[in-house]
Amino acid sequence: MASDLKKIGDLLILLGGIIGLIQGILLIAGMPFTILPGLGDFGLGPLIWGILAILFSLIALVNSGFLKISVLEFSNKWLVVLIMGILMYLFSSGLGGVLVIIGAILLLL
């Protein structure tokens, strides 16, 4: 049962990270795509939002084990993935952030 939850959590993190990357690229290109409501733009331009979306998505994907970038890798992996999911939801990618949050919670179980 725990192995199945870990596989589902990994899949949700992968999907959330990919969605976050796509939304970041679309934000930089000037074609924002949102599914869930955000908290506002805090006065940041779409270029900064896109860079944040890509950065948070990459950190979530690296710490879940899907990408290998040693600079973005941290020791407490599930906690870092959970925090990146929260930051993705708050700042850049609503749906991707929610998927990463749920995946990190499933990794903990």
JOLINHU-V81674 format. One record per residue. N is the residue number from 1. RES is the residue in one letter. PHI is phi in whole degrees, -180 to 180 (NA if undefined). PSI is psi in radians with two decimals (* if undefined). Layout:
# JOLINHU-V81674
n->N res->RES phi->PHI psi->PSI
n->N res->RES phi->PHI psi->PSI
This chain:
# JOLINHU-V81674
n->1 res->M phi->NA psi->-0.77
n->2 res->A phi->-67 psi->-0.62
n->3 res->S phi->-66 psi->-0.67
n->4 res->D phi->-65 psi->-0.71
n->5 res->L phi->-65 psi->-0.66
n->6 res->K phi->-65 psi->-0.70
n->7 res->K phi->-66 psi->-0.72
n->8 res->I phi->-66 psi->-0.73
n->9 res->G phi->-62 psi->-0.74
n->10 res->D phi->-62 psi->-0.72
n->11 res->L phi->-65 psi->-0.74
n->12 res->L phi->-65 psi->-0.68
n->13 res->I phi->-66 psi->-0.72
n->14 res->L phi->-62 psi->-0.82
n->15 res->L phi->-64 psi->-0.75
n->16 res->G phi->-64 psi->-0.70
n->17 res->G phi->-66 psi->-0.72
n->18 res->I phi->-66 psi->-0.74
n->19 res->I phi->-63 psi->-0.72
n->20 res->G phi->-62 psi->-0.72
n->21 res->L phi->-63 psi->-0.77
n->22 res->I phi->-64 psi->-0.76
n->23 res->Q phi->-65 psi->-0.63
n->24 res->G phi->-65 psi->-0.76
n->25 res->I phi->-64 psi->-0.72
n->26 res->L phi->-66 psi->-0.63
n->27 res->L phi->-64 psi->-0.77
n->28 res->I phi->-64 psi->-0.64
n->29 res->A phi->-77 psi->-0.11
n->30 res->G phi->87 psi->0.32
n->31 res->M phi->-124 psi->1.29
n->32 res->P phi->-64 psi->2.50
n->33 res->F phi->-133 psi->1.93
n->34 res->T phi->-125 psi->2.49
n->35 res->I phi->-111 psi->-0.82
n->36 res->L phi->-101 psi->2.60
n->37 res->P phi->-69 psi->2.52
n->38 res->G phi->-101 psi->-3.01
n->39 res->L phi->-97 psi->-0.02
n->40 res->G phi->120 psi->3.09
n->41 res->D phi->-103 psi->-0.05
n->42 res->F phi->54 psi->0.41
n->43 res->G phi->79 psi->0.13
n->44 res->L phi->-90 psi->2.54
n->45 res->G phi->-80 psi->2.94
n->46 res->P phi->-64 psi->-0.46
n->47 res->L phi->-66 psi->-0.79
n->48 res->I phi->-66 psi->-0.73
n->49 res->W phi->-60 psi->-0.75
n->50 res->G phi->-65 psi->-0.72
n->51 res->I phi->-65 psi->-0.73
n->52 res->L phi->-63 psi->-0.73
n->53 res->A phi->-62 psi->-0.77
n->54 res->I phi->-67 psi->-0.75
n->55 res->L phi->-64 psi->-0.85
n->56 res->F phi->-64 psi->-0.67
n->57 res->S phi->-66 psi->-0.73
n->58 res->L phi->-64 psi->-0.72
n->59 res->I phi->-64 psi->-0.72
n->60 res->A phi->-64 psi->-0.74
n->61 res->L phi->-69 psi->-0.66
n->62 res->V phi->-66 psi->-0.79
n->63 res->N phi->-78 psi->-0.22
n->64 res->S phi->-91 psi->-0.15
n->65 res->G phi->100 psi->0.11
n->66 res->F phi->-87 psi->-0.46
n->67 res->L phi->-125 psi->2.70
n->68 res->K phi->-118 psi->1.65
n->69 res->I phi->-130 psi->1.84
n->70 res->S phi->-65 psi->-0.46
n->71 res->V phi->-68 psi->-0.57
n->72 res->L phi->-96 psi->0.14
n->73 res->E phi->-94 psi->2.36
n->74 res->F phi->-121 psi->2.99
n->75 res->S phi->-84 psi->-0.82
n->76 res->N phi->-89 psi->1.53
n->77 res->K phi->-67 psi->-0.86
n->78 res->W phi->-66 psi->-0.60
n->79 res->L phi->-69 psi->-0.71
n->80 res->V phi->-65 psi->-0.72
n->81 res->V phi->-64 psi->-0.70
n->82 res->L phi->-63 psi->-0.79
n->83 res->I phi->-64 psi->-0.70
n->84 res->M phi->-65 psi->-0.63
n->85 res->G phi->-63 psi->-0.73
n->86 res->I phi->-65 psi->-0.77
n->87 res->L phi->-66 psi->-0.64
n->88 res->M phi->-62 psi->-0.75
n->89 res->Y phi->-66 psi->-0.76
n->90 res->L phi->-70 psi->-0.71
n->91 res->F phi->-107 psi->-0.45
n->92 res->S phi->-143 psi->-0.90
n->93 res->S phi->-127 psi->1.80
n->94 res->G phi->-64 psi->-1.02
n->95 res->L phi->-67 psi->-0.75
n->96 res->G phi->-61 psi->-0.71
n->97 res->G phi->-64 psi->-0.74
n->98 res->V phi->-64 psi->-0.74
n->99 res->L phi->-64 psi->-0.71
n->100 res->V phi->-67 psi->-0.69
n->101 res->I phi->-62 psi->-0.83
n->102 res->I phi->-64 psi->-0.71
n->103 res->G phi->-63 psi->-0.71
n->104 res->A phi->-66 psi->-0.67
n->105 res->I phi->-65 psi->-0.70
n->106 res->L phi->-67 psi->-0.55
n->107 res->L phi->-66 psi->-0.55
n->108 res->L phi->-72 psi->-0.59
n->109 res->L phi->-69 psi->*
